[in-house]
Amino acid sequence: MNRVRGVRMADRIALIPVKGPIVTGGGSIIPVQPGAEMPKLVRKMVREAEDEANGAAFEIDSPG
């Protein structure tokens, strides 16, 4: 068990409740909360990802 100054590692992890969907990408998780302040670039990226998901057409390649 890892100990840092007598504190177990699990004692240093905080869980923050989040309402709404979670958007992942770029190795990070961004909580999307209604009314939350998000940088302009993040809002644009989320909007583009939603547009891509809504208009996605899936093509299945058959082997051979």
C-alpha positions as CSV (number, residue, x, y, z in Angstrom):
1,M,0.0,0.0,0.0
2,N,1.4,3.4,-0.9
3,R,1.7,5.8,2.0
4,V,2.6,9.5,1.8
5,R,3.2,11.0,5.2
6,G,1.0,8.5,6.9
7,V,-1.9,9.0,4.5
8,R,-3.2,6.2,2.3
9,M,-3.5,7.1,-1.4
10,A,-7.3,6.4,-1.3
11,D,-7.7,9.1,1.3
12,R,-6.5,11.7,-1.2
13,I,-9.1,11.0,-3.9
14,A,-12.1,13.3,-4.1
15,L,-15.3,12.3,-5.8
16,I,-17.2,15.2,-7.2
17,P,-20.9,14.6,-8.1
18,V,-21.7,15.8,-11.6
19,K,-25.2,16.2,-13.2
20,G,-25.6,15.7,-16.9
21,P,-23.5,13.8,-19.5
22,I,-19.8,13.3,-19.4
23,V,-17.8,14.2,-22.5
24,T,-14.5,12.4,-23.0
25,G,-11.8,13.1,-25.4
26,G,-8.1,13.9,-25.6
27,G,-7.4,11.8,-22.5
28,S,-9.5,13.9,-20.3
29,I,-13.1,13.9,-18.9
30,I,-15.1,17.1,-19.1
31,P,-18.3,17.2,-17.0
32,V,-21.0,19.1,-18.9
33,Q,-23.4,20.8,-16.5
34,P,-26.3,23.0,-17.5
35,G,-25.2,26.6,-17.0
36,A,-21.6,25.7,-16.3
37,E,-19.0,28.1,-17.7
38,M,-17.1,26.3,-20.4
39,P,-14.4,27.9,-22.5
40,K,-15.5,28.8,-26.0
41,L,-13.2,26.2,-27.6
42,V,-14.7,23.4,-25.4
43,R,-18.2,24.4,-26.3
44,K,-17.3,24.4,-30.0
45,M,-15.7,20.9,-29.7
46,V,-18.7,19.5,-27.9
47,R,-21.1,20.9,-30.5
48,E,-19.0,19.5,-33.3
49,A,-18.9,16.1,-31.7
50,E,-22.6,16.1,-31.1
51,D,-23.2,17.1,-34.8
52,E,-20.9,14.3,-36.0
53,A,-22.7,11.7,-33.8
54,N,-26.2,12.9,-34.9
55,G,-25.2,12.7,-38.6
56,A,-23.0,9.6,-38.4
57,A,-23.4,6.9,-41.1
58,F,-21.9,3.6,-40.2
59,E,-20.4,1.4,-42.9
60,I,-19.6,-2.3,-42.1
61,D,-16.8,-3.8,-44.1
62,S,-17.3,-7.5,-44.7
63,P,-14.1,-9.7,-44.6
64,G,-12.8,-10.7,-48.0
